[in-house]
Amino acid sequence: MNNLARGMSGRPRRLTNRRLVWLAFAAVTLASLVLFVADNFVLIEIRLVVTRIQVRLAWALLAAFALGAASALAIDRARRMWRD
């Protein structure tokens, strides 16, 4: 292990600069998500073909994002399998 990853006692450091950057990024992302949900917490009505659902706007947007991301990953994986 290089000298930069070791602390003053010679043991490996648990909090390296890379981990610190990732922790800061995760904290900013989580704070942004919490602010997004808090700001968009109005109740909306989603009309489907046979039913109507009342849900918070933030949850509907997050569900749409998750569904889009999952379908993009599935399409990419299927395209790679078909190509190879």
BELHUMO-V785732 format. One record per residue. PHI is phi in radians with two decimals (999 if undefined). NEAR is the number of other C-alpha atoms within 10 Angstrom. D_LAST is the distance of its C-alpha to the last C-alpha in Angstrom with 1 decimal. Layout:
BEGIN
PHI;NEAR;D_LAST, PHI;NEAR;D_LAST
END
This chain:
BEGIN
999;7;38.6, -1.32;6;39.9, -1.18;10;43.3, -1.20;10;42.0, -1.55;14;40.4, -1.86;14;43.7, -1.49;13;46.7, -1.18;8;50.3, -1.49;7;50.7, 1.60;9;47.9, -1.44;11;45.7, -1.08;15;42.2, -1.31;13;42.4, -1.45;11;40.9, -1.96;12;40.6, -1.48;14;38.9, -1.09;12;38.6, -1.11;9;34.8, -1.14;11;35.6, -1.12;12;38.5, -1.12;12;36.3, -1.12;12;33.8, -1.14;13;36.8, -1.12;12;38.4, -1.07;12;35.2, -1.12;12;34.9, -1.14;12;38.7, -1.14;12;38.5, -1.12;12;35.5, -1.13;12;37.4, -1.11;12;40.6, -1.11;12;38.9, -1.11;14;37.5, -1.12;12;41.0, -1.13;11;42.7, -1.07;13;40.3, -1.13;17;40.9, -1.15;11;44.7, -1.32;11;44.9, -1.91;14;43.1, -1.72;13;44.8, -1.47;12;46.4, -1.51;12;46.1, -2.16;13;44.3, -1.96;11;44.0, -1.85;13;40.6, -1.73;10;41.2, -1.73;8;38.7, -1.05;5;39.2, -2.01;5;41.6, -2.57;7;42.5, -2.20;10;43.3, -2.19;10;42.3, -1.77;11;44.1, -2.58;14;42.1, -1.26;16;42.3, -1.03;18;40.6, -1.06;20;39.0, -1.19;15;37.4, -1.14;15;36.1, -1.16;13;34.6, -1.15;14;33.0, -1.16;12;31.6, -1.13;12;30.2, -1.11;12;28.6, -1.12;12;27.1, -1.12;12;25.8, -1.15;12;24.2, -1.15;12;22.6, -1.13;12;21.2, -1.22;12;19.9, -1.13;12;18.3, -1.14;12;16.5, -1.16;12;15.5, -1.14;12;14.2, -1.10;12;12.3, -1.13;12;10.7, -1.14;11;10.0, -1.15;11;8.6, -1.14;10;6.1, -1.14;9;5.3, -1.20;8;5.6, -1.23;7;3.8, -1.45;5;0.0
END
